[in-house]
């Protein structure tokens, strides 16, 4: 081999194969789900899906809703669980026009179970558009 170090071509070949496998895996996951992810806030809890998995969190398992994640995440919604690892919903901006408003919405319906019927008839979407959630 006139260029590089001996065996360097083998390392590059393995790196390219690994990158190809990762790319194909991501493409298959995206095609399978047909969407990069979603967030549903409902009467029973919160459902979050990304390209690789779907997680459903019942309201009764949530002990807090915070906006700070252990991982680096921009505008996260973090569901702190009773006996499980926290659920981090990164970059809440991609699920609506305002990530912070979405955070306050999830926190509001967690703290006010008596208001969750708003999630069924469109009032919650109106409140989200007007960012009408107490920020406590």
C-alpha positions as CSV (number, residue, x, y, z in Angstrom):
1,X,0.0,0.0,0.0
2,X,1.6,3.2,-1.1
3,X,-0.6,5.5,1.0
4,X,-1.4,5.6,4.7
5,X,-0.5,3.0,7.3
6,X,-0.7,-0.8,6.8
7,X,-4.2,-2.0,7.6
8,X,-5.7,1.5,7.3
9,X,-7.9,0.4,4.3
10,X,-9.4,-2.3,6.5
11,X,-10.4,0.1,9.2
12,X,-12.0,2.5,6.7
13,X,-13.9,-0.4,5.1
14,X,-15.3,-1.4,8.5
15,X,-16.2,2.2,9.3
16,X,-18.0,2.6,6.0
17,X,-19.9,-0.7,6.6
18,X,-21.0,0.4,10.1
19,X,-22.2,3.8,8.8
20,X,-24.1,2.0,6.0
21,X,-25.8,-0.3,8.5
22,X,-26.8,2.6,10.8
23,X,-28.2,4.6,7.8
24,X,-30.2,1.7,6.6
25,X,-31.6,1.0,10.1
26,X,-32.7,4.7,10.4
27,X,-34.3,4.7,7.0
28,X,-36.2,1.5,7.7
29,X,-37.4,2.9,11.1
30,X,-38.5,6.1,9.4
31,X,-40.3,4.3,6.6
32,X,-42.0,1.9,9.1
33,X,-43.4,4.6,11.2
34,X,-44.0,7.1,8.4
35,X,-43.3,10.0,10.8
36,X,-40.4,11.1,12.8
37,X,-42.4,11.1,16.0
38,X,-45.5,12.4,17.8
39,X,-46.7,13.4,21.2
40,X,-50.3,12.7,22.4
41,X,-51.6,14.1,25.7
42,X,-54.8,12.3,26.6
43,X,-57.2,11.4,29.4
44,X,-55.1,8.4,30.5
45,X,-51.7,9.9,30.1
46,X,-49.0,10.9,27.6
47,X,-47.8,8.9,24.7
48,X,-44.5,9.8,23.0
49,X,-43.1,8.1,19.9
50,X,-39.9,8.6,18.0
51,X,-38.5,6.6,15.1
52,X,-37.5,3.7,17.2
53,X,-40.1,3.3,20.0
54,X,-43.3,4.3,21.5
55,X,-43.7,5.0,25.3
56,X,-47.0,5.4,27.1
57,X,-47.0,7.0,30.5
58,X,-50.2,6.8,32.6
59,X,-50.8,10.0,34.6
60,X,-50.8,8.1,37.9
61,X,-47.2,7.0,37.3
62,X,-46.0,10.6,36.9
63,X,-44.6,12.3,40.1
64,X,-43.4,15.5,38.4
65,X,-43.2,17.3,35.0
66,X,-40.0,19.3,34.6
67,X,-38.1,21.1,31.9
68,X,-34.6,20.0,32.7
69,X,-33.1,16.8,31.4
70,X,-30.0,14.8,32.4
71,X,-29.2,14.6,28.7
72,X,-28.6,17.7,26.6
73,X,-32.0,18.5,25.1
74,X,-33.4,21.7,23.8
75,X,-36.9,22.6,25.2
76,X,-37.5,19.2,26.8
77,X,-40.6,17.9,28.5
78,X,-39.5,15.5,31.2
79,X,-41.9,13.1,32.9
80,X,-40.4,12.0,36.2
81,X,-41.8,8.6,37.1
82,X,-42.5,6.8,40.4
83,X,-40.5,3.7,39.9
84,X,-39.0,4.0,36.5
85,X,-36.5,6.0,34.5
86,X,-37.7,9.5,33.5
87,X,-39.2,9.9,30.1
88,X,-37.5,12.7,28.2
89,X,-39.4,14.3,25.2
90,X,-36.6,16.3,23.6
91,X,-37.2,19.4,21.5
92,X,-40.8,20.0,22.2
93,X,-40.8,22.7,19.5
94,X,-41.2,20.1,16.8
95,X,-44.6,19.1,18.1
96,X,-46.1,22.6,18.0
97,X,-45.3,26.3,17.5
98,X,-44.1,26.7,21.1
99,X,-42.2,24.1,23.0
100,X,-42.5,26.0,26.3
101,X,-46.3,26.2,25.9
102,X,-46.4,22.5,25.3
103,X,-44.4,21.9,28.5
104,X,-46.9,24.0,30.5
105,X,-49.8,22.2,28.9
106,X,-48.5,18.8,29.9
107,X,-47.7,20.1,33.4
108,X,-51.2,21.7,33.7
109,X,-53.1,18.5,32.8
110,X,-50.8,16.5,35.2
111,X,-51.6,18.9,38.1
112,X,-55.3,19.3,37.2
113,X,-56.9,16.0,36.5
114,X,-60.3,17.6,36.8
115,X,-59.6,19.6,33.6
116,X,-58.5,16.6,31.4
117,X,-61.9,16.5,29.7
118,X,-60.7,19.5,27.8
119,X,-58.3,17.1,25.9
120,X,-61.3,15.5,24.2
121,X,-63.3,18.4,22.8
122,X,-60.7,20.8,21.4
123,X,-60.5,23.2,24.3
124,X,-57.0,22.0,25.1
125,X,-55.8,22.9,21.6
126,X,-57.4,26.4,22.0
127,X,-55.6,26.8,25.3
128,X,-52.4,25.7,23.7
129,X,-52.7,28.1,20.8
130,X,-53.3,31.0,23.2
131,X,-50.7,29.6,25.7
132,X,-53.4,29.8,28.5
133,X,-51.7,27.7,31.2
134,X,-50.6,28.7,34.6
135,X,-46.8,28.7,34.9
136,X,-46.2,27.4,38.4
